[in-house]
Amino acid sequence: MKTLMIRPVTLAARLLPVSVAALSLLITCRATATSSVGSKITKVETGLTARVHVKGQPFARWTLRERMAYYHVPALSLAVINHGSLEWARVYGTREVERPDRADRRTRFQAASVSKVITALATLRLVQIKRLELRDDVNQRLRNWKLPNSSGRAVTVGELLSHMAGINWPAGESALPPVDPLPSLLQRLNGEPPASNKPVRVDGIPGSGFRYSNGGYLILGQLISDVTGTPFSQAATTLVLRPLHMAHSTFDVLKPDEAPKDVALGHTADGVLETGEWRVVGAPEGGLWTTASDLAHAAIAVQHAFRGVDTNFLSASLAQQMLTKQNDQWGLGVQLQGSGDKLAFRHDGSTPGYKAVLFAYANRGQGAVILTNGDRGGELADELLYSIAAAYDWPDFRVMEKAIVEISPEALKQYVGKYEMAPGAYASISMENGKLYGQVRGRDRTELFPESETQFFMIEGPTVVFEKDSGGHVAGLVFDGSFHAKRVP
C-alpha cells in the first residue's frame, strides 16, 4: 500500500520540473517573438527613406509621423503580412485634419481601385462554384444589360478581369459628390443622367492588348449582380467579405450625413478637408470602404490558395490562373511582378482624398496593405514600402545608390522649359543656383541629379531622359521610362 501511495507522488515530482521548464520555454519563446515583432515595428516606423541614395550625400531617414505631416496625410492604416498571416496592424493619426478624433483599426478608408481585387475575387468565386467560366461570352451571361460590341469578337470574363477586353475607360467623372441623386450601376453603364461618364462600349479588339479600364469592372459588377440575382454590394459581401471575415468592409454607398462615425474623411494634397468630406465612387471598380487588416485577409487567402495551403475559399488552380500573366503586367484582377520566389501581386488605388496600396508575395507569405486619407498618400506609401522591405528583408524595394556627374550650368539651361505630359497636364523644368529641378502640379519641386548629359534621376526613384531633335535642340522628355512629354515653345 505504501508503494502504491508513493509512486504517484514520485511521478508527479519527476514531471513537475519538466512542466515548469516547458512552460518557461513557451513563455520565453512568446516573449522573444513579441520582442522580435516589436523591433520590426520600430524599424518600419522609423526607417522611411527615398528610393535613391545619392552617393557621397547623407542618407536621409524619417519617421512615419514626420512623413505623414510632410505629405499632409491625417490618417494611415497599415497591415503587415508575414509567414502567411497578419503579423501586426496599426492605425496612425486622426480621421480628420486638426480634429482630436483618432483613427483606429475599425476606421474605414476608401480603397479606390484596390476594390477591383475584391470584385475579381467575387468573379472567381462564381467560377469556382460553376456559375461562370473564364471563357464565357459576357453577353451570353448578362441579363439586364448587354454590352454594345461591333468588333465582331466576343468579350470574355477573363478578358474583363485582365483589362484585355478592349473596353473604353469610359471618359467622365466617376468620383461624384455625395449628393442625391446618385446614378445606378445601369445608368453608369449606359452613360445616362445623373451619371456623368460616357457609355461603356467596346472600342477596340477584344484580346488584342492591355488597356486599363474602369468600364470593364463596371461590366463585371453587373455580371455578378445578374448571375446571383442580387445587387452587387450584397453579392460581394456573400461571396468575399463574409467568408474572409472582412467585418469592417462594405461596398454600400456611404454619405456623410448617414455614414457611421468610423470613417476617415478625405483630404486634398494640401491637407484640406475634401468638399463634402469625400466623393462617392462606383462600387465594382472603386467603391469599397475597408481597413488595412480586412484587405490583408484577402491577400492572405490568395497566398494560401496559390500554395495549396487552404483552398476552401479559392481553388489552387484558380489562384494560380489569377497570378499568371495574361499580358505584360496583369493577371486576373491584379498587377504582377517578378517570378518564382519573387512573384508578387499588387494593386494601387487613387481617388480624390484617398490613396491605397496592396502588395503581397505569392510564395513568401509576406506583404502589406496601406490605406491613407490624403491625396499625397501614394508618395507616403512608396516610402513606407521601402521601410517595410528593409525590416522584413523583402527582395524588392531596395534602395539604390547612384553617383552624379558634373554638368555645367550653361549645359543645364537648355532643358529649362515646359513639357506637356498629357492634354492640359504639364511638367516644368527650372534651374536655380546651378541645379535643375522638375515639378508637376500638386507635387513638390524635385531636384534632378545628372547621371549623364541627358539622363537625370530623382531621389524618389523616377528618371528623366531629355530627347533632342535632328538639330540638337531639346524636343521632349521621357519620364520614368514610359511617359513621353513634348516640349512646349
HELIX and SHEET records of a PDB file:
HELIX    1   1 LYS A    2  THR A   46  1                                  45    
HELIX    2   2 LEU A   64  TYR A   70  1                                   7    
HELIX    3   3 ALA A  112  VAL A  114  5                                   3    
HELIX    4   4 SER A  115  GLN A  128  1                                  14    
HELIX    5   5 VAL A  138  ARG A  141  1                                   4    
HELIX    6   6 VAL A  157  LEU A  161  1                                   5    
HELIX    7   7 LEU A  185  ASN A  190  1                                   6    
HELIX    8   8 ASN A  214  THR A  228  1                                  15    
HELIX    9   9 PHE A  232  ALA A  236  1                                   5    
HELIX   10  10 THR A  237  LEU A  241  3                                   5    
HELIX   11  11 ALA A  283  GLY A  286  1                                   4    
HELIX   12  12 ALA A  292  PHE A  306  1                                  15    
HELIX   13  13 ALA A  316  MET A  322  1                                   7    
HELIX   14  14 GLY A  340  LYS A  342  5                                   3    
HELIX   15  15 GLY A  377  TYR A  392  1                                  16    
HELIX   16  16 PRO A  409  LYS A  413  1                                   5    
SHEET    1   A 2 VAL A  52  VAL A  54  0                                        
SHEET    2   A 2 MET A 400  LYS A 402  1                                        
SHEET    1   B 6 SER A  85  GLY A  93  0                                        
SHEET    2   B 6 ALA A  75  ASN A  82 -1                                        
SHEET    3   B 6 GLY A 367  THR A 372 -1                                        
SHEET    4   B 6 TYR A 354  TYR A 361 -1                                        
SHEET    5   B 6 ALA A 344  THR A 351 -1                                        
SHEET    6   B 6 GLN A 335  GLN A 337 -1                                        
SHEET    1   C 2 PHE A 109  GLN A 110  0                                        
SHEET    2   C 2 TRP A 289  THR A 290 -1                                        
SHEET    1   D 2 ALA A 175  LEU A 176  0                                        
SHEET    2   D 2 VAL A 280  VAL A 281 -1                                        
SHEET    1   E 9 GLY A 417  ALA A 422  0                                        
SHEET    2   E 9 ALA A 425  GLU A 432 -1                                        
SHEET    3   E 9 LYS A 435  VAL A 440 -1                                        
SHEET    4   E 9 THR A 446  PRO A 450 -1                                        
SHEET    5   E 9 GLN A 455  PHE A 457 -1                                        
SHEET    6   E 9 THR A 463  LYS A 468 -1                                        
SHEET    7   E 9 VAL A 474  PHE A 479 -1                                        
SHEET    8   E 9 PHE A 483  VAL A 488 -1                                        
SHEET    9   E 9 GLY A 417  ALA A 422 -1                                        
END                                                                             
